[in-house]
Amino acid sequence: MFRGVAQLNLDSKGRLAVPSRFRDDLIARANGHLVLTADSDRCLLIYPLPDWEPIEKKLMSLSSFNSQIRELQRRLVGYAEDVVMDATGRILVPPALRRYAQLEKAVVLVGQGHKFELWNKDQWDELMEKGGAPGAGGLPPELEGFSL
């Protein structure tokens, strides 16, 4: 289970050092094999390969005649890149994905259970300033009665 927020830097070649607290689990779960892809919020999603494969399979089994499904397939599968952690725990974030998420140097890695989100630090800070809600309207019905 991946959780927590880490503020990190990409190096000049676009490599990201995965925090040590996640490395052992990523090696155990996926032998360091990860999939990076684009999210509609202009961040990147990072999945251990075994967690990504059923998502991709299910997504590609849906009808591409539906324009919303086709858009999701284009974004998630079209941008998907396989990467492998090196011996020092770094991954290379491909240039197309760096451009898509506007990642330059300062980034934020956010644990989200079985995946991570990778954000441009300024965009992450702006999102958190807004309270994490991209739009107005309160909580969705699925969260009625939810308590922390």
DAQUI-V209016 format. One record per pair of residues at least 12 apart in sequence whose ideal C-beta (glycine too) atoms are under 10 Angstrom apart, sorted by the first residue. I is the first residue (numbers start at 1). J is the second residue. D is the distance in whole Angstrom. If there is no record, write none. Layout:
# DAQUI-V209016
i->I j->J d->D
i->I j->J d->D
This chain:
# DAQUI-V209016
i->1 j->25 d->8
i->1 j->111 d->8
i->1 j->112 d->10
i->1 j->113 d->6
i->1 j->114 d->7
i->2 j->19 d->10
i->2 j->21 d->9
i->2 j->22 d->6
i->2 j->25 d->7
i->2 j->26 d->9
i->2 j->46 d->9
i->2 j->48 d->9
i->2 j->109 d->9
i->2 j->110 d->9
i->2 j->111 d->3
i->2 j->112 d->7
i->2 j->113 d->6
i->2 j->114 d->7
i->2 j->115 d->7
i->2 j->116 d->6
i->2 j->117 d->10
i->3 j->22 d->10
i->3 j->110 d->9
i->3 j->111 d->4
i->3 j->112 d->8
i->3 j->113 d->7
i->3 j->116 d->10
i->4 j->19 d->8
i->4 j->21 d->8
i->4 j->22 d->9
i->4 j->109 d->9
i->4 j->110 d->8
i->4 j->111 d->5
i->4 j->116 d->10
i->5 j->108 d->6
i->5 j->109 d->7
i->5 j->110 d->5
i->5 j->111 d->7
i->5 j->117 d->10
i->5 j->119 d->9
i->5 j->124 d->8
i->5 j->128 d->9
i->6 j->18 d->9
i->6 j->19 d->5
i->6 j->21 d->8
i->6 j->22 d->9
i->6 j->107 d->9
i->6 j->108 d->7
i->6 j->109 d->5
i->6 j->110 d->8
i->6 j->111 d->8
i->6 j->116 d->9
i->7 j->106 d->7
i->7 j->107 d->8
i->7 j->108 d->6
i->7 j->109 d->8
i->7 j->119 d->10
i->7 j->121 d->7
i->7 j->124 d->9
i->7 j->125 d->10
i->8 j->105 d->10
i->8 j->106 d->8
i->8 j->107 d->5
i->8 j->108 d->7
i->8 j->109 d->6
i->8 j->118 d->9
i->8 j->121 d->9
i->9 j->104 d->9
i->9 j->105 d->5
i->9 j->106 d->6
i->9 j->107 d->7
i->9 j->121 d->9
i->10 j->90 d->10
i->10 j->92 d->10
i->10 j->93 d->6
i->10 j->98 d->7
i->10 j->103 d->6
i->10 j->104 d->7
i->10 j->105 d->6
i->10 j->106 d->8
i->10 j->107 d->6
i->10 j->118 d->9
i->11 j->90 d->8
i->11 j->92 d->10
i->11 j->105 d->9
i->12 j->105 d->9
i->13 j->90 d->9
i->13 j->92 d->7
i->13 j->93 d->9
i->14 j->91 d->9
i->14 j->92 d->6
i->14 j->93 d->5
i->14 j->94 d->7
i->14 j->95 d->7
i->14 j->97 d->9
i->14 j->98 d->6
i->14 j->103 d->8
i->14 j->104 d->10
i->15 j->83 d->10
i->15 j->86 d->8
i->15 j->88 d->9
i->15 j->90 d->5
i->15 j->91 d->7
i->15 j->92 d->5
i->15 j->93 d->7
i->16 j->36 d->10
i->16 j->44 d->10
i->16 j->46 d->9
i->16 j->83 d->10
i->16 j->85 d->10
i->16 j->89 d->9
i->16 j->90 d->6
i->16 j->91 d->5
i->16 j->92 d->8
i->16 j->93 d->6
i->16 j->98 d->10
i->16 j->103 d->9
i->16 j->107 d->7
i->16 j->109 d->7
i->16 j->118 d->7
i->17 j->85 d->10
i->17 j->86 d->10
i->17 j->88 d->7
i->17 j->89 d->6
i->17 j->90 d->5
i->17 j->91 d->8
i->17 j->109 d->10
i->18 j->32 d->9
i->18 j->34 d->9
i->18 j->46 d->9
i->18 j->85 d->6
i->18 j->86 d->10
i->18 j->88 d->9
i->18 j->89 d->5
i->18 j->90 d->7
i->18 j->91 d->6
i->18 j->109 d->8
i->18 j->116 d->9
i->19 j->89 d->8
i->19 j->109 d->7
i->19 j->111 d->9
i->19 j->116 d->10
i->20 j->89 d->7
i->21 j->111 d->9
i->22 j->46 d->10
i->22 j->48 d->10
i->22 j->85 d->10
i->22 j->89 d->9
i->22 j->109 d->8
i->22 j->111 d->8
i->22 j->116 d->8
i->23 j->85 d->7
i->23 j->88 d->10
i->23 j->89 d->5
i->24 j->89 d->10
i->25 j->48 d->8
i->26 j->46 d->9
i->26 j->48 d->6
i->26 j->49 d->10
i->26 j->85 d->6
i->26 j->89 d->8
i->26 j->91 d->9
i->26 j->116 d->10
i->27 j->48 d->10
i->27 j->85 d->7
i->27 j->89 d->9
i->28 j->48 d->9
i->29 j->48 d->5
i->29 j->49 d->9
i->29 j->50 d->6
i->29 j->51 d->8
i->29 j->114 d->9
i->30 j->47 d->9
i->30 j->48 d->4
i->30 j->49 d->5
i->30 j->50 d->6
i->30 j->51 d->8
i->30 j->52 d->9
i->30 j->84 d->9
i->30 j->85 d->9
i->31 j->48 d->9
i->31 j->49 d->8
i->31 j->50 d->9
i->31 j->84 d->8
i->31 j->85 d->9
i->32 j->48 d->9
i->32 j->49 d->9
i->32 j->83 d->9
i->32 j->84 d->5
i->32 j->85 d->4
i->32 j->86 d->8
i->32 j->87 d->9
i->32 j->89 d->8
i->32 j->91 d->8
i->33 j->47 d->10
i->33 j->48 d->7
i->33 j->49 d->4
i->33 j->50 d->8
i->33 j->52 d->9
i->33 j->82 d->7
i->33 j->83 d->8
i->33 j->84 d->6
i->33 j->85 d->8
i->34 j->46 d->6
i->34 j->47 d->7
i->34 j->48 d->6
i->34 j->49 d->6
i->34 j->51 d->9
i->34 j->52 d->8
i->34 j->81 d->9
i->34 j->82 d->8
i->34 j->83 d->5
i->34 j->84 d->7
i->34 j->85 d->7
i->34 j->91 d->6
i->34 j->115 d->10
i->34 j->116 d->9
i->35 j->47 d->5
i->35 j->48 d->8
i->35 j->49 d->6
i->35 j->50 d->10
i->35 j->51 d->8
i->35 j->52 d->4
i->35 j->53 d->8
i->35 j->55 d->9
i->35 j->56 d->8
i->35 j->76 d->10
i->35 j->77 d->10
i->35 j->80 d->5
i->35 j->81 d->7
i->35 j->82 d->6
i->35 j->83 d->8
i->35 j->115 d->9
i->36 j->52 d->9
i->36 j->79 d->8
i->36 j->80 d->7
i->36 j->81 d->5
i->36 j->82 d->8
i->36 j->83 d->6
i->36 j->91 d->8
i->36 j->92 d->9
i->36 j->93 d->6
i->36 j->94 d->7
i->36 j->97 d->6
i->36 j->98 d->10
i->36 j->101 d->10
i->36 j->116 d->9
i->36 j->118 d->8
i->37 j->52 d->8
i->37 j->55 d->9
i->37 j->56 d->9
i->37 j->75 d->8
i->37 j->76 d->5
i->37 j->77 d->8
i->37 j->78 d->8
i->37 j->79 d->5
i->37 j->80 d->4
i->37 j->81 d->7
i->37 j->97 d->8
i->37 j->100 d->10
i->37 j->115 d->10
i->38 j->74 d->9
i->38 j->75 d->5
i->38 j->76 d->7
i->38 j->77 d->10
i->38 j->78 d->8
i->38 j->79 d->4
i->38 j->80 d->8
i->38 j->81 d->10
i->38 j->96 d->9
i->38 j->97 d->6
i->38 j->100 d->5
i->38 j->101 d->7
i->39 j->75 d->8
i->39 j->76 d->8
i->39 j->79 d->9
i->39 j->100 d->9
i->39 j->101 d->8
i->39 j->115 d->10
i->39 j->117 d->7
i->39 j->118 d->9
i->39 j->119 d->10
i->40 j->71 d->9
i->40 j->72 d->8
i->40 j->75 d->6
i->40 j->76 d->9
i->41 j->101 d->9
i->41 j->117 d->8
i->41 j->119 d->8
i->41 j->123 d->9
i->41 j->127 d->8
i->41 j->134 d->7
i->42 j->100 d->7
i->42 j->101 d->6
i->42 j->102 d->7
i->42 j->103 d->10
i->42 j->119 d->8
i->42 j->120 d->8
i->42 j->123 d->7
i->43 j->100 d->9
i->43 j->101 d->5
i->43 j->102 d->9
i->43 j->103 d->9
i->43 j->107 d->9
i->43 j->108 d->9
i->43 j->110 d->8
i->43 j->116 d->10
i->43 j->117 d->5
i->43 j->118 d->6
i->43 j->119 d->5
i->43 j->120 d->8
i->43 j->123 d->7
i->43 j->124 d->8
i->43 j->127 d->9
i->44 j->79 d->8
i->44 j->81 d->9
i->44 j->93 d->7
i->44 j->94 d->10
i->44 j->97 d->6
i->44 j->98 d->9
i->44 j->100 d->7
i->44 j->101 d->5
i->44 j->103 d->7
i->44 j->107 d->9
i->44 j->109 d->10
i->44 j->116 d->8
i->44 j->117 d->7
i->44 j->118 d->4
i->44 j->119 d->8
i->44 j->120 d->10
i->45 j->76 d->8
i->45 j->79 d->9
i->45 j->80 d->9
i->45 j->97 d->10
i->45 j->101 d->10
i->45 j->112 d->8
i->45 j->115 d->6
i->45 j->116 d->7
i->45 j->117 d->6
i->45 j->118 d->8
i->46 j->83 d->9
i->46 j->91 d->8
i->46 j->93 d->9
i->46 j->97 d->10
i->46 j->109 d->8
i->46 j->110 d->10
i->46 j->111 d->10
i->46 j->112 d->9
i->46 j->115 d->6
i->46 j->116 d->4
i->46 j->117 d->8
i->46 j->118 d->6
i->47 j->80 d->9
i->47 j->112 d->10
i->47 j->114 d->7
i->47 j->115 d->5
i->47 j->116 d->8
i->48 j->114 d->7
i->48 j->115 d->8
i->48 j->116 d->10
i->49 j->82 d->7
i->49 j->83 d->10
i->49 j->84 d->9
i->50 j->114 d->10
i->51 j->113 d->9
i->51 j->114 d->5
i->51 j->115 d->7
i->52 j->76 d->9
i->52 j->80 d->8
i->52 j->82 d->9
i->52 j->114 d->9
i->52 j->115 d->8
i->55 j->76 d->8
i->55 j->77 d->9
i->55 j->80 d->10
i->55 j->114 d->10
i->55 j->115 d->9
i->56 j->73 d->9
i->56 j->76 d->8
i->56 j->77 d->6
i->56 j->80 d->7
i->59 j->72 d->7
i->59 j->73 d->6
i->59 j->76 d->6
i->59 j->77 d->6
i->60 j->73 d->7
i->60 j->76 d->10
i->60 j->77 d->6
i->75 j->100 d->9
i->78 j->96 d->10
i->79 j->94 d->9
i->79 j->96 d->7
i->79 j->97 d->6
i->79 j->100 d->7
i->79 j->101 d->10
i->80 j->97 d->9
i->81 j->93 d->9
i->81 j->94 d->5
i->81 j->96 d->8
i->81 j->97 d->6
i->82 j->94 d->10
i->83 j->97 d->10
i->91 j->118 d->10
i->93 j->107 d->9
i->93 j->118 d->7
i->97 j->118 d->9
i->98 j->118 d->10
i->98 j->120 d->10
i->101 j->117 d->10
i->101 j->118 d->7
i->101 j->119 d->7
i->101 j->120 d->6
i->101 j->123 d->8
i->102 j->119 d->9
i->102 j->120 d->5
i->102 j->122 d->9
i->102 j->123 d->7
i->103 j->118 d->7
i->103 j->119 d->8
i->103 j->120 d->6
i->103 j->121 d->9
i->103 j->123 d->9
i->104 j->120 d->7
i->104 j->121 d->9
i->104 j->122 d->9
i->105 j->120 d->10
i->105 j->121 d->8
i->106 j->119 d->10
i->106 j->120 d->8
i->106 j->121 d->4
i->106 j->122 d->8
i->106 j->124 d->9
i->106 j->125 d->10
i->107 j->119 d->6
i->107 j->120 d->6
i->107 j->121 d->6
i->107 j->122 d->10
i->107 j->123 d->10
i->107 j->124 d->8
i->108 j->120 d->8
i->108 j->121 d->5
i->108 j->122 d->10
i->108 j->123 d->9
i->108 j->124 d->4
i->108 j->125 d->8
i->108 j->127 d->10
i->108 j->128 d->9
i->109 j->124 d->10
i->110 j->124 d->8
